[in-house]
Amino acid sequence: MEQFEKLYLYKRIVQAKLFIDHHYAEKIDLDNISDQACFSKFHFIRLFKTLYGRTPHNYLLKIRIERSKLLLSQGHCVFDVSQMSGFDSPTSFTAAFKKATGQAPSVFKERERVRQQDIRNNPFFVVPNCFAETHGWTKSQFLRDDV
Amino acid sequence: MITKLTHLCIYVLDQESAYDFYVNKLGFIVHTDAPMGEGVRWLTVSPPEQPELEISLFLVIEGDIFDKETVKTMTALVRKGTFGAAVFTCHDLMATYEELKTKGVVFKKAPTKEFYGYEALFVDDSGNWFSLSQLNP
């Protein structure tokens, strides 16, 4: 019986985690999330941390930062990314991003742009030669005279 | 002195499907996704808390190493579930098991108590199997 209760508990926490995964771009907070799991806020935070190694708030922030990194690397502007990732404002986004990654979103975006251009010009900057040879990829296939 | 493992190669049968499995189901982060011509990509992903490890989702395709016959053999072997590719760990196996099952990941072994902790086995979209473990504290 105890095992079934534990399993039921797990399912509720997992549902709450999936709720964060699906709704991170919306204005959700801890109350929304603990409501999903039908727990008191305190109990919920404790269980979530036990299962996932970080608090729900911390996890939500991590998901938003990871999403924003992907969007920035796809070329979206900082303002749009802050909206699309669920941050209150570009200011709060920039502050959170800088704290998490050590660099401003605009700097990250520019570095990603340069990195992707380098990869396009010469994938051998990132593909270990042993793997390239396995596929029959050669440097002359990608290297241009001007790079 | 060898210091670190930086790249790990997993043979997959479809890179688009593998991207969906590893990124959208397992929650891995895309490290590099570079087109290499003729529908082939250099696609590497990383476990969320190990961003320095690149797992290359390597397409089984005819090239310098794999001839046509080898591709056929490898495809059959991967699909058959011959290859156990790696061991992943998580904070809580039951929670991760429930989550991945909800997302449609197929398990060939439910969480089971082992000497070192708990272990489950899941299969990727190509047929490779992995151990998912929660180690004893």
Interface residues (C-beta under 8 A of the other chain):
Chain A: K6 L7 Y10 K11 I13 V14 K17 L18 D21 T50 L51 Y52 G53 E66 L70 I119 R120 P123 V126 V127 P128 F131 E133 T134 H135 G136 W137 Q141
Chain B: H7 C9 G27 I29 V30 T32 A34 P35 M36 G37 V40 W42 P48 S56 F58 I61 G63 D64 I65 F66 H91 D92 M94 A95 E98 E99 T102
